[in-house]
Amino acid sequence: MKRLIINADLSFRHIQFLKKTYVKRPKQKYYKSLYSRLYHYQVNHNKFLVGINKKSIDKMVDYLLEYYDKIILSKPSKLIEIENGFENLVFSEGITSAIQLKSINEFLTYIFDYEVFSKTENKFWNPLEFTKSLNISVCPFCNAQYTFTQGVIEKSNNIKFKIRPDLDHFFVQKKHPMLALSIYNLVPSCSICNSKLKGEKDGSLDKTIHPYLESIDEITYFKRIISTKNRDGDPYAQILGFDNGYKLELKEKDVKHRDKVCGFESVYRLGMRYEPYKEIISRSIKKSMLYTDTYIVSLDNAYGFFNKKKITKEFYNDDINNDLLSKVKNDIFKYEIFPLLNSEFKKKEEEKKN
């Protein structure tokens, strides 16, 4: 839930794979790299680009060749700008019929073929290398599911499968075939967030959070809505983690992010999805109340094997991208428990003075 970083090495390997790598195919020794398909479009353009004259096709291919590197490596706002430029070119050529536009989408899907990347066995660069290099083992959208990259597991009869996160297309492939291989459009995620909840919903830079551009942790926080009605439980017990009758809501830290946070929550439904985890969250709340600073110091002094870092990590942990539920635990501790403990401490100090 902290912003994911794509460094220069990731970008270099991704563009090198797409421009230089020759992919093995079952029925032919080698298949040209995706970039080279643009130079050999003449062989296949009759299959895809139906009812479009060669002059217009040449202009589209020239545009894609000119912007190819930027399409693959640019950040999302630039991607949309490039995509809009291509659409303007298409319409300026008088290409408006449904059949023509469908053929262009098929052509773009052929040029930016995600399956070539997702199914490659190339050891230099592949989805396993990509997700491993991002150094994240928890879904950046929900923080509730592990997304380990383990590699290839071999079953009996030489059947293999790969353990890695899903790669969610922030801008979905069907609507944005040109962006199917754009590195900033490939977000590691759990299958629940990717397939079950987001599905074919298109991303929006204005109405949801992009994990490569923003830290979800910095612009949102979880708030417990404590029930004040007796029939729903004891409010004080809810505060202390002994009663799970509270509700969880994801809130914006600044009003300027309200639309993004609302859009994000409407897709990923974290408040609702965290219901089954309340017992785990409450257990951390109780531990945070038990292991005060004074108590931790006394245990550390008394027992040489006492692991202070391990104990405190259970209810407060900065490694949000690699520990389940660390975001919600941190927020409750930071915005609720810590101020409560401080107020109790100040109250006792005042009583001593009087």
Residue pairs with C-beta under 8 A, 6 or more apart in sequence:
1 140
1 143
1 215
1 216
1 217
1 320
1 321
1 327
2 215
2 216
2 217
2 218
2 320
2 321
3 211
3 212
3 213
3 214
3 215
3 218
4 134
4 136
4 140
4 187
4 188
4 211
4 212
4 321
5 134
5 212
6 134
6 183
6 184
6 212
9 133
10 130
10 133
10 134
10 183
11 73
11 183
13 124
13 125
13 129
14 72
14 73
14 125
14 130
14 183
15 69
15 72
15 73
16 124
16 125
17 117
17 120
17 122
17 124
17 125
17 126
18 33
18 34
18 35
18 72
18 117
18 181
19 33
19 34
19 35
19 68
20 33
20 35
21 33
21 120
21 122
21 124
21 125
22 30
22 31
22 32
22 33
23 30
23 31
23 33
23 116
23 120
23 122
24 30
24 31
24 121
25 31
31 116
32 40
34 111
34 112
34 113
34 116
34 181
35 68
37 44
37 110
37 111
38 61
38 64
38 65
38 68
38 111
39 65
41 57
41 61
41 107
41 111
44 110
45 54
45 57
45 107
48 103
48 104
48 106
48 107
48 110
49 57
49 103
49 104
49 107
50 99
50 100
50 103
51 97
51 99
51 100
51 103
52 93
52 95
52 100
52 103
52 104
56 93
56 95
59 89
59 93
60 86
60 89
60 90
60 93
60 104
63 85
63 86
63 89
64 71
64 86
64 111
64 178
67 82
67 85
67 86
70 78
70 82
71 79
71 82
71 112
71 178
71 179
71 181
71 182
72 181
72 182
72 183
73 182
73 183
73 184
74 82
74 182
74 184
75 184
75 212
75 213
76 170
76 171
76 184
76 185
76 205
76 210
76 212
76 213
77 205
79 171
79 179
79 182
79 184
79 185
80 171
80 205
82 178
83 176
83 178
83 179
86 178
90 101
90 104
95 101
95 104
105 177
108 177
108 178
109 173
109 177
109 180
112 177
112 178
112 179
112 180
112 181
113 180
113 181
114 169
114 173
114 180
114 181
117 126
117 127
117 181
118 127
118 167
120 126
120 127
127 162
127 164
127 167
128 149
128 151
128 152
128 162
128 164
130 167
130 186
131 147
131 149
131 164
131 165
131 167
131 188
132 149
132 164
134 188
135 321
135 322
136 147
136 165
136 188
136 321
136 322
137 146
137 147
137 148
137 149
137 321
137 322
138 144
138 145
138 146
138 147
138 320
138 321
138 322
138 323
138 324
138 326
139 145
139 146
139 147
139 165
139 188
139 189
139 190
139 192
139 193
140 187
140 188
140 189
140 211
140 216
140 321
141 168
141 187
141 189
141 190
141 193
141 211
141 216
141 268
142 190
142 192
142 193
142 268
142 270
142 273
143 320
143 324
143 325
143 326
143 327
143 328
144 190
144 270
144 273
144 274
144 277
144 324
144 325
145 190
145 192
145 193
145 324
146 190
146 324
147 164
147 165
147 166
147 188
147 189
147 190
148 163
148 164
149 163
149 164
149 165
150 163
150 164
151 162
151 163
151 164
152 160
152 161
152 162
153 160
153 161
153 162
153 163
154 160
155 161
164 188
165 188
165 189
165 190
166 188
166 189
166 190
166 191
166 193
166 194
166 195
167 186
167 187
167 188
167 189
167 194
168 186
168 187
168 188
168 189
168 193
168 194
168 198
169 176
169 179
169 180
169 185
169 186
169 187
170 184
170 185
170 187
170 203
170 210
171 179
171 185
171 202
171 203
172 200
172 201
172 202
172 203
173 179
173 180
174 200
175 202
176 185
176 202
179 185
184 212
187 210
187 211
187 212
189 198
192 273
193 268
197 267
197 268
197 269
198 267
198 268
201 267
203 210
204 263
205 213
206 259
206 260
207 259
207 260
207 262
207 263
208 260
208 263
208 264
208 267
209 216
209 219
209 220
209 260
209 261
209 263
209 264
214 260
216 264
216 327
217 320
217 327
217 330
218 253
219 252
219 253
219 254
219 257
219 260
219 261
220 250
220 251
220 252
220 253
220 257
220 261
220 264
221 250
221 251
221 253
221 331
221 334
221 335
222 248
222 249
222 250
222 251
222 270
222 274
222 327
222 328
222 331
222 332
223 248
223 249
223 250
223 251
223 331
223 335
224 238
224 239
224 246
224 247
224 248
224 332
224 336
225 246
225 247
225 248
225 249
226 235
226 238
226 239
226 246
227 233
227 235
227 238
227 245
227 246
227 247
228 235
232 245
233 243
233 244
233 245
234 242
234 243
234 245
237 243
238 244
238 245
238 246
239 336
239 340
240 285
240 286
240 289
241 281
241 282
241 283
241 284
241 285
241 286
241 289
242 282
242 286
243 282
244 278
244 279
244 282
246 278
247 271
248 270
248 271
248 274
248 275
248 278
248 328
249 271
250 261
250 264
250 265
250 270
250 271
251 261
252 258
252 260
252 261
252 262
265 271
274 281
274 325
274 328
277 325
277 328
280 325
281 325
281 328
281 329
281 332
284 314
284 315
284 325
284 329
284 332
284 333
285 315
285 332
285 333
285 337
287 311
287 314
287 315
288 315
288 316
288 333
288 337
289 337
289 341
291 311
291 312
291 315
292 341
296 308
296 311
296 312
299 306
299 308
300 306
300 308
313 323
315 329
315 333
316 329
316 330
316 333
316 334
317 323
317 326
317 329
317 330
318 326
318 330
319 326
320 326
320 327
320 330
